[in-house]
Amino acid sequence: MTFLCRWLQVSRSGFYAWQRREASSRCQQDQRLLKMITRIYWKSQGRYGSPRVYKALKHSGVEVGKKRVARLMQAEGLVGRVARVTRRQPGLKRFKSSGRNLLRALQSLRPSIKCG
């Protein structure tokens, strides 16, 4: 321990005092907030990202910033599931069925060359 304290340029008594000190109030608030965030996240079955979690916290009366929620979720590895957007394309099947496949037509016209 003496070597590490000398290397970090801190006194041993200062290191032990820092080690015994309890976490800062901001850190304690972050821990409480993280519990609420994870509860909301898993209640939504992992679907909610930081914007929705932020809105849920605001709705429940918790004063918090968007970036703080995003930072805590990123640190914990909580990522919202992205919904895949599908668009209907009316008439696509009719278009594909009515047209000829020009690639097949070109391949049948090309003479077969045998190497060997």
Backbone as JSON Lines, residues from 0, in Angstrom:
{"i":0,"aa":"M","n":[0.82,-1.19,0.0],"ca":[0.0,0.0,0.0],"c":[0.87,1.26,0.0]}
{"i":1,"aa":"T","n":[1.99,1.19,0.66],"ca":[2.9,2.34,0.72],"c":[3.37,2.72,-0.67]}
{"i":2,"aa":"F","n":[3.7,1.7,-1.49],"ca":[4.17,1.96,-2.84],"c":[3.1,2.66,-3.67]}
{"i":3,"aa":"L","n":[1.85,2.16,-3.58],"ca":[0.75,2.76,-4.35],"c":[0.49,4.21,-3.92]}
{"i":4,"aa":"C","n":[0.52,4.45,-2.62],"ca":[0.29,5.81,-2.14],"c":[1.4,6.75,-2.62]}
{"i":5,"aa":"R","n":[2.61,6.26,-2.61],"ca":[3.73,7.07,-3.09],"c":[3.58,7.32,-4.59]}
{"i":6,"aa":"W","n":[3.18,6.29,-5.33],"ca":[3.02,6.41,-6.78],"c":[1.9,7.39,-7.14]}
{"i":7,"aa":"L","n":[0.79,7.36,-6.37],"ca":[-0.33,8.27,-6.6],"c":[-0.13,9.64,-5.96]}
{"i":8,"aa":"Q","n":[0.93,9.77,-5.18],"ca":[1.27,11.01,-4.49],"c":[0.17,11.45,-3.52]}
{"i":9,"aa":"V","n":[-0.28,10.48,-2.72],"ca":[-1.25,10.77,-1.66],"c":[-0.73,10.16,-0.37]}
{"i":10,"aa":"S","n":[-1.18,10.72,0.76],"ca":[-0.76,10.15,2.04],"c":[-1.59,8.9,2.34]}
{"i":11,"aa":"R","n":[-1.02,8.01,3.12],"ca":[-1.75,6.78,3.47],"c":[-2.99,7.1,4.28]}
{"i":12,"aa":"S","n":[-2.88,8.03,5.21],"ca":[-4.04,8.4,6.03],"c":[-5.14,9.01,5.17]}
{"i":13,"aa":"G","n":[-4.75,9.8,4.17],"ca":[-5.73,10.39,3.26],"c":[-6.44,9.32,2.43]}
{"i":14,"aa":"F","n":[-5.69,8.31,1.98],"ca":[-6.28,7.21,1.22],"c":[-7.3,6.46,2.06]}
{"i":15,"aa":"Y","n":[-6.93,6.12,3.29],"ca":[-7.84,5.36,4.15],"c":[-9.06,6.2,4.54]}
{"i":16,"aa":"A","n":[-8.88,7.5,4.69],"ca":[-10.02,8.38,5.0],"c":[-10.98,8.41,3.81]}
{"i":17,"aa":"W","n":[-10.43,8.46,2.6],"ca":[-11.25,8.46,1.38],"c":[-12.01,7.13,1.25]}
{"i":18,"aa":"Q","n":[-11.32,6.03,1.61],"ca":[-11.91,4.71,1.48],"c":[-13.08,4.52,2.45]}
{"i":19,"aa":"R","n":[-12.97,5.09,3.66],"ca":[-14.02,4.95,4.66],"c":[-15.19,5.9,4.44]}
{"i":20,"aa":"R","n":[-14.96,6.96,3.68],"ca":[-15.98,7.98,3.45],"c":[-17.14,7.37,2.67]}
{"i":21,"aa":"E","n":[-18.36,7.77,3.02],"ca":[-19.5,7.25,2.28],"c":[-19.65,8.01,0.96]}
{"i":22,"aa":"A","n":[-20.44,7.44,0.07],"ca":[-20.6,8.01,-1.27],"c":[-21.24,9.39,-1.2]}
{"i":23,"aa":"S","n":[-20.98,10.21,-2.21],"ca":[-21.53,11.57,-2.24],"c":[-23.04,11.52,-2.41]}
{"i":24,"aa":"S","n":[-23.69,12.63,-2.11],"ca":[-25.15,12.67,-2.21],"c":[-25.6,12.48,-3.66]}
{"i":25,"aa":"R","n":[-24.82,13.01,-4.6],"ca":[-25.15,12.84,-6.02],"c":[-25.1,11.37,-6.41]}
{"i":26,"aa":"C","n":[-24.08,10.68,-5.94],"ca":[-23.94,9.25,-6.23],"c":[-25.09,8.45,-5.62]}
{"i":27,"aa":"Q","n":[-25.48,8.82,-4.41],"ca":[-26.61,8.14,-3.76],"c":[-27.91,8.39,-4.51]}
{"i":28,"aa":"Q","n":[-28.1,9.64,-4.99],"ca":[-29.29,9.95,-5.79],"c":[-29.29,9.15,-7.08]}
{"i":29,"aa":"D","n":[-28.12,9.03,-7.7],"ca":[-28.01,8.25,-8.93],"c":[-28.4,6.79,-8.7]}
{"i":30,"aa":"Q","n":[-28.0,6.24,-7.57],"ca":[-28.34,4.85,-7.26],"c":[-29.84,4.67,-7.08]}
{"i":31,"aa":"R","n":[-30.48,5.6,-6.37],"ca":[-31.93,5.53,-6.19],"c":[-32.65,5.69,-7.54]}
{"i":32,"aa":"L","n":[-32.17,6.64,-8.34],"ca":[-32.77,6.89,-9.65],"c":[-32.57,5.69,-10.57]}
{"i":33,"aa":"L","n":[-31.41,5.06,-10.49],"ca":[-31.13,3.89,-11.32],"c":[-32.06,2.73,-10.98]}
{"i":34,"aa":"K","n":[-32.41,2.57,-9.72],"ca":[-33.38,1.54,-9.33],"c":[-34.73,1.8,-9.97]}
{"i":35,"aa":"M","n":[-35.16,3.08,-9.98],"ca":[-36.45,3.41,-10.59],"c":[-36.38,3.22,-12.1]}
{"i":36,"aa":"I","n":[-35.26,3.59,-12.71],"ca":[-35.09,3.44,-14.16],"c":[-35.15,1.97,-14.55]}
{"i":37,"aa":"T","n":[-34.43,1.12,-13.82],"ca":[-34.43,-0.31,-14.16],"c":[-35.81,-0.92,-13.95]}
{"i":38,"aa":"R","n":[-36.53,-0.47,-12.95],"ca":[-37.89,-0.98,-12.71],"c":[-38.8,-0.63,-13.9]}
{"i":39,"aa":"I","n":[-38.71,0.62,-14.37],"ca":[-39.52,1.04,-15.53],"c":[-39.09,0.28,-16.78]}
{"i":40,"aa":"Y","n":[-37.78,0.12,-16.95],"ca":[-37.24,-0.55,-18.13],"c":[-37.72,-2.0,-18.21]}
{"i":41,"aa":"W","n":[-37.63,-2.74,-17.11],"ca":[-38.04,-4.15,-17.14],"c":[-39.55,-4.3,-17.12]}
{"i":42,"aa":"K","n":[-40.26,-3.3,-16.59],"ca":[-41.73,-3.34,-16.63],"c":[-42.21,-3.24,-18.08]}
{"i":43,"aa":"S","n":[-41.44,-2.52,-18.91],"ca":[-41.79,-2.41,-20.33],"c":[-41.17,-3.55,-21.14]}
{"i":44,"aa":"Q","n":[-40.62,-4.54,-20.48],"ca":[-40.0,-5.72,-21.1],"c":[-38.83,-5.33,-22.0]}
{"i":45,"aa":"G","n":[-38.1,-4.29,-21.59],"ca":[-36.91,-3.87,-22.32],"c":[-37.19,-3.08,-23.57]}
{"i":46,"aa":"R","n":[-38.4,-2.61,-23.73],"ca":[-38.76,-1.88,-24.94],"c":[-38.41,-0.39,-24.85]}
{"i":47,"aa":"Y","n":[-38.51,0.17,-23.64],"ca":[-38.33,1.61,-23.47],"c":[-36.86,2.01,-23.54]}
{"i":48,"aa":"G","n":[-36.59,3.05,-24.32],"ca":[-35.28,3.68,-24.34],"c":[-35.31,4.86,-23.38]}
{"i":49,"aa":"S","n":[-34.25,5.67,-23.4],"ca":[-34.16,6.77,-22.44],"c":[-35.27,7.82,-22.61]}
{"i":50,"aa":"P","n":[-35.72,8.16,-23.83],"ca":[-36.8,9.16,-23.9],"c":[-38.1,8.71,-23.22]}
{"i":51,"aa":"R","n":[-38.47,7.44,-23.42],"ca":[-39.7,6.94,-22.8],"c":[-39.54,6.77,-21.3]}
{"i":52,"aa":"V","n":[-38.37,6.33,-20.87],"ca":[-38.13,6.19,-19.42],"c":[-38.19,7.57,-18.78]}
{"i":53,"aa":"Y","n":[-37.61,8.57,-19.44],"ca":[-37.65,9.95,-18.95],"c":[-39.09,10.42,-18.79]}
{"i":54,"aa":"K","n":[-39.93,10.15,-19.81],"ca":[-41.34,10.56,-19.74],"c":[-42.08,9.85,-18.62]}
{"i":55,"aa":"A","n":[-41.77,8.57,-18.42],"ca":[-42.41,7.81,-17.34],"c":[-42.0,8.37,-15.97]}
{"i":56,"aa":"L","n":[-40.74,8.75,-15.83],"ca":[-40.28,9.34,-14.57],"c":[-40.95,10.69,-14.33]}
{"i":57,"aa":"K","n":[-41.05,11.51,-15.37],"ca":[-41.71,12.81,-15.26],"c":[-43.18,12.63,-14.87]}
{"i":58,"aa":"H","n":[-43.82,11.63,-15.49],"ca":[-45.23,11.36,-15.21],"c":[-45.43,10.95,-13.75]}
{"i":59,"aa":"S","n":[-44.44,10.25,-13.19],"ca":[-44.56,9.82,-11.79],"c":[-44.1,10.91,-10.82]}
{"i":60,"aa":"G","n":[-43.67,12.08,-11.35],"ca":[-43.35,13.21,-10.48],"c":[-41.89,13.32,-10.09]}
{"i":61,"aa":"V","n":[-41.0,12.64,-10.78],"ca":[-39.57,12.69,-10.45],"c":[-38.91,13.79,-11.29]}
{"i":62,"aa":"E","n":[-38.21,14.71,-10.63],"ca":[-37.5,15.78,-11.32],"c":[-36.14,15.26,-11.74]}
{"i":63,"aa":"V","n":[-35.95,15.11,-13.06],"ca":[-34.69,14.56,-13.57],"c":[-34.51,15.07,-15.0]}
{"i":64,"aa":"G","n":[-33.26,15.11,-15.46],"ca":[-32.97,15.56,-16.81],"c":[-32.87,14.4,-17.79]}
{"i":65,"aa":"K","n":[-33.08,14.71,-19.08],"ca":[-33.03,13.68,-20.12],"c":[-31.64,13.07,-20.21]}
{"i":66,"aa":"K","n":[-30.62,13.92,-20.16],"ca":[-29.26,13.44,-20.33],"c":[-28.8,12.58,-19.15]}
{"i":67,"aa":"R","n":[-29.31,12.89,-17.97],"ca":[-28.96,12.09,-16.79],"c":[-29.53,10.69,-16.91]}
{"i":68,"aa":"V","n":[-30.78,10.6,-17.37],"ca":[-31.42,9.29,-17.57],"c":[-30.65,8.51,-18.63]}
{"i":69,"aa":"A","n":[-30.29,9.19,-19.72],"ca":[-29.55,8.52,-20.79],"c":[-28.19,8.04,-20.3]}
{"i":70,"aa":"R","n":[-27.5,8.86,-19.51],"ca":[-26.18,8.49,-18.99],"c":[-26.26,7.28,-18.07]}
{"i":71,"aa":"L","n":[-27.24,7.28,-17.17],"ca":[-27.38,6.16,-16.24],"c":[-27.76,4.87,-16.97]}
{"i":72,"aa":"M","n":[-28.65,4.99,-17.97],"ca":[-29.03,3.79,-18.72],"c":[-27.85,3.25,-19.52]}
{"i":73,"aa":"Q","n":[-27.06,4.14,-20.1],"ca":[-25.9,3.7,-20.87],"c":[-24.87,3.04,-19.97]}
{"i":74,"aa":"A","n":[-24.66,3.6,-18.79],"ca":[-23.69,3.02,-17.85],"c":[-24.13,1.63,-17.39]}
{"i":75,"aa":"E","n":[-25.44,1.43,-17.28],"ca":[-25.98,0.14,-16.83],"c":[-26.17,-0.84,-17.98]}
{"i":76,"aa":"G","n":[-26.07,-0.34,-19.23],"ca":[-26.22,-1.22,-20.39],"c":[-27.67,-1.48,-20.77]}
{"i":77,"aa":"L","n":[-28.55,-0.57,-20.39],"ca":[-29.98,-0.71,-20.72],"c":[-30.25,-0.01,-22.04]}
{"i":78,"aa":"V","n":[-30.62,-0.8,-23.04],"ca":[-30.88,-0.26,-24.38],"c":[-32.29,-0.66,-24.78]}
{"i":79,"aa":"G","n":[-33.05,0.3,-25.25],"ca":[-34.42,0.03,-25.67],"c":[-34.44,-0.74,-26.98]}
{"i":80,"aa":"R","n":[-35.44,-1.59,-27.12],"ca":[-35.6,-2.36,-28.35],"c":[-36.14,-1.46,-29.45]}
{"i":81,"aa":"V","n":[-35.58,-1.55,-30.63],"ca":[-36.02,-0.74,-31.75],"c":[-37.05,-1.53,-32.54]}
{"i":82,"aa":"A","n":[-38.21,-0.91,-32.76],"ca":[-39.27,-1.57,-33.52],"c":[-38.93,-1.49,-35.0]}
{"i":83,"aa":"R","n":[-39.09,-2.6,-35.67],"ca":[-38.83,-2.64,-37.1],"c":[-40.04,-2.05,-37.84]}
{"i":84,"aa":"V","n":[-39.79,-1.07,-38.68],"ca":[-40.87,-0.42,-39.41],"c":[-41.1,-1.16,-40.72]}
{"i":85,"aa":"T","n":[-42.33,-1.6,-40.93],"ca":[-42.67,-2.26,-42.2],"c":[-43.69,-1.4,-42.91]}
{"i":86,"aa":"R","n":[-43.49,-1.25,-44.18],"ca":[-44.41,-0.44,-44.97],"c":[-45.12,-1.34,-45.98]}
{"i":87,"aa":"R","n":[-46.39,-1.11,-46.12],"ca":[-47.14,-1.85,-47.13],"c":[-46.81,-1.29,-48.48]}
{"i":88,"aa":"Q","n":[-46.7,-2.15,-49.45],"ca":[-46.44,-1.72,-50.81],"c":[-47.53,-2.31,-51.71]}
{"i":89,"aa":"P","n":[-48.66,-1.61,-51.8],"ca":[-49.76,-2.16,-52.6],"c":[-49.37,-2.24,-54.07]}
{"i":90,"aa":"G","n":[-49.71,-3.34,-54.68],"ca":[-49.44,-3.53,-56.1],"c":[-48.08,-4.11,-56.42]}
{"i":91,"aa":"L","n":[-47.25,-4.36,-55.42],"ca":[-45.9,-4.88,-55.67],"c":[-45.94,-6.3,-56.22]}
{"i":92,"aa":"K","n":[-46.81,-7.14,-55.67],"ca":[-46.91,-8.52,-56.16],"c":[-47.4,-8.55,-57.61]}
{"i":93,"aa":"R","n":[-48.37,-7.69,-57.93],"ca":[-48.87,-7.62,-59.31],"c":[-47.76,-7.16,-60.25]}
{"i":94,"aa":"F","n":[-46.97,-6.18,-59.8],"ca":[-45.88,-5.66,-60.64],"c":[-44.84,-6.74,-60.91]}
{"i":95,"aa":"K","n":[-44.47,-7.49,-59.86],"ca":[-43.47,-8.54,-60.02],"c":[-43.99,-9.69,-60.88]}
{"i":96,"aa":"S","n":[-45.26,-10.02,-60.75],"ca":[-45.79,-11.16,-61.5],"c":[-46.01,-10.81,-62.97]}
{"i":97,"aa":"S","n":[-46.25,-9.54,-63.3],"ca":[-46.55,-9.17,-64.68],"c":[-45.28,-8.99,-65.52]}
{"i":98,"aa":"G","n":[-44.17,-8.66,-64.92],"ca":[-42.96,-8.38,-65.68],"c":[-42.15,-9.63,-65.98]}
{"i":99,"aa":"R","n":[-41.46,-9.6,-67.11],"ca":[-40.56,-10.72,-67.46],"c":[-39.24,-10.53,-66.76]}
{"i":100,"aa":"N","n":[-38.58,-11.63,-66.49],"ca":[-37.25,-11.58,-65.9],"c":[-36.24,-11.44,-67.05]}
{"i":101,"aa":"L","n":[-35.74,-10.23,-67.26],"ca":[-34.83,-9.95,-68.37],"c":[-33.48,-10.62,-68.19]}
{"i":102,"aa":"L","n":[-33.07,-10.82,-66.97],"ca":[-31.77,-11.45,-66.71],"c":[-31.77,-12.89,-67.21]}
{"i":103,"aa":"R","n":[-32.85,-13.61,-66.97],"ca":[-32.93,-14.99,-67.45],"c":[-32.97,-15.04,-68.97]}
{"i":104,"aa":"A","n":[-33.65,-14.07,-69.57],"ca":[-33.72,-14.02,-71.03],"c":[-32.34,-13.77,-71.62]}
{"i":105,"aa":"L","n":[-31.55,-12.9,-71.0],"ca":[-30.19,-12.63,-71.49],"c":[-29.28,-13.84,-71.31]}
{"i":106,"aa":"Q","n":[-29.42,-14.55,-70.24],"ca":[-28.57,-15.72,-69.99],"c":[-28.87,-16.83,-70.98]}
{"i":107,"aa":"S","n":[-30.1,-16.95,-71.38],"ca":[-30.43,-18.01,-72.34],"c":[-29.9,-17.67,-73.73]}
{"i":108,"aa":"L","n":[-29.76,-16.36,-74.06],"ca":[-29.25,-15.95,-75.36],"c":[-27.72,-16.07,-75.46]}
{"i":109,"aa":"R","n":[-27.05,-15.98,-74.34],"ca":[-25.58,-16.01,-74.33],"c":[-25.11,-17.43,-74.68]}
{"i":110,"aa":"P","n":[-24.15,-17.53,-75.59],"ca":[-23.66,-18.88,-75.94],"c":[-22.86,-19.46,-74.77]}
{"i":111,"aa":"S","n":[-23.01,-20.75,-74.57],"ca":[-22.28,-21.4,-73.49],"c":[-20.87,-21.71,-73.96]}
{"i":112,"aa":"I","n":[-19.9,-21.23,-73.23],"ca":[-18.48,-21.44,-73.57],"c":[-17.93,-22.42,-72.57]}
{"i":113,"aa":"K","n":[-17.34,-23.49,-73.07],"ca":[-16.75,-24.48,-72.18],"c":[-15.24,-24.34,-72.22]}
{"i":114,"aa":"C","n":[-14.66,-24.25,-71.06],"ca":[-13.2,-24.14,-70.95],"c":[-12.68,-25.52,-70.53]}
{"i":115,"aa":"G","n":[-11.56,-25.9,-71.07],"ca":[-11.07,-27.13,-70.55],"c":[-10.1,-27.76,-71.36]}
